[in-house]
Amino acid sequence: MRYVDLGKTGLRVSEIAFGGVEIGMPYGIGIRSEADMLQEKEAVHLLNRSLDEGINFFDTARMYGDSERLMGIAFASKREQVLISSKCRHFRDQQGNLPACGQVAQIINQSVEESLRALRTDYLDLYMLHQADLEILKHEEVVDAFLALKFAGKVRSIGASTYTLAESTEAVESGVWEVVQLPFNLLDQRQAAVFDGAVERGVGLVIRSVLLKGLLSERGKCLPEPLEQIERHIEKLADLAGSLGLDLPTLAIRFALSFDAVSSVLVGIDQDSYLLHAAEAARKSQLEEEVFNTAKRLVYPDPAFINLPHWDKMGWLT
């Protein structure tokens, strides 16, 4: 496993980050309930095995069900060996409104205390906004509260998890957020537009959705009719991977890690086989330039259609 500086945070992270949502709540294609998930003992074993495989960077969130608690059990006696990133509770109510002045800081402080207790630690290596939109990223009370947590030593660095290119651009250019976690993969490469700016400003980039919730794997077959065009495009990428003697997930991971701006790639891991596969993919070198450029050209022609929350809502990923 290789380790890379996460921007200017002072954190040196493994190129593969353990995505903690799958061990905490039902998530992903074919995962419908807790009955489909790992049990506590199995999840703790998987976390420890991930550490043994060289992964030192673990991503979780207050909104990820049991994820923080399980990491707390696994790493309470190994805290100095791991880098833990968690995310704040959501701010907006069901109507989409932000809390009144003064309440935002209260939510942030309460959320971080809950995370610290669940994780059995007195600090977080990285604390992030969860689903940070433009208004939240610029919200003075939000910024002040996060900076205060860093000043108090409860978090070592602060960042934002974004969805749109506009949000990522704002976060990178703000001068506040030290790390940005953003979606990027072979099909949807729009966020590459912020990569150079992040390098120039020393902002660390963590990539999520690299396997597009499992679609860039064997799960990306026999998709429902609305996703037939997506499936056909995935077949083109699988053909490229096969021509290189690779499987599609390995190509997807290596593609993301071939960008110098990218420090770490989040991979959802809920099986030993997924862990070993991701670790092996990261041990390989970056893609050769010709292959890299070919993969860039195979971006999906209508990336705006790639909207996982909408696909979930429509039941296309069940």
C-alpha positions, 0 to 999 in steps of 0.5 A, a space after each residue: 500500500 502506498 501512502 500520500 500526503 492529504 493536501 497540506 493537512 499533515 496527514 499521510 493517508 493510504 491510497 485506498 480509504 475504507 468507506 464505512 457506510 456499508 458496515 453501518 447501514 443498508 447501502 448498495 445494489 442488492 442490500 435491502 435490509 440489515 439482514 443483508 449486512 455484516 454482523 458486528 463481529 464480522 464488521 470489526 474483523 473486517 476493519 482490523 483486517 483492512 488495517 493489516 492490509 495497509 489501509 490507515 484511512 477510514 471514512 464514516 459519518 454520523 448519518 452512517 448508522 452503526 458505522 462509527 460505533 463499530 470503528 470505535 470497537 475495532 480501533 479503540 486500542 489502536 487509535 494511533 495507527 488509524 486516521 479517522 474521518 467523520 462527517 457532521 449531521 445534516 443541517 437542513 430540515 425536511 423542508 430544506 431550511 437551515 436552522 436559525 442563527 445560533 443553532 447551527 453551531 450547536 448542531 455541529 458541536 453536538 454532532 462531533 461530541 456524538 461522533 467522538 463518543 461512538 468512535 471512543 476517541 478524543 479527536 478526529 483526524 478529519 471532520 467534514 461537512 456532509 452534503 455541503 451545498 453552496 449556502 452551507 459552504 459559505 455560511 459564516 456560522 458553519 465556518 466559524 464552528 468548524 474552525 473553533 473545533 480545530 483550534 480546540 484540538 478536537 479535529 486535526 483538519 476540516 473538509 467538505 463532502 460535495 456533490 456538484 462541480 460548483 460546490 467542489 469549486 467553492 470548497 477548493 477555492 474558499 481557503 477554508 476547507 482543507 480536504 474535499 471529498 467528491 464523486 468521480 469515476 470512469 463514467 462521470 469525470 466532470 469534477 476533474 475540473 477542480 483537480 489543478 486548483 486543488 493542487 495549487 492550493 494544497 487542498 487534499 482530494 478524496 474520491 468517492 463513487 469510484 465504482 458508482 455504487 458497484 455498477 463498475 463491477 459485476 453488479 453493472 449487468 442486467 440493469 433495468 430498462 432506464 439504465 440500458 444505455 449506462 449498461 452498454 457504456 459500462 461494457 465498453 469500459 469492461 472491454 478496455 479493462 479486459 484488453 489490459 488483463 484487468 477487471 473493471 473495478 481494478 481499472 476504475 480504481 487505478 484510473 482515479 489514482 492515476 490523477 496526481 491530484 487524488 490522494 485517496 479513493 474511497 471504496 465501500 468494503 463489506 466483504 474480505 474479497 472486496 478488501 483484498 481486491 481494492 488493496 491489490 488494485 492500489 498496489 499496481 502502478 498508475 495507468 500508462 499514458 495511452 490507456 489513461 487517455 483512452 479511459 478519459 475519452 470513454 466518459 459517459 456522453 451525458 454525465 448529468 444523467 448519472 444521479 445515484 440518489 434519483 436512481 435509488 428513488 426510482 428503484 433502479 438500483 434494487 
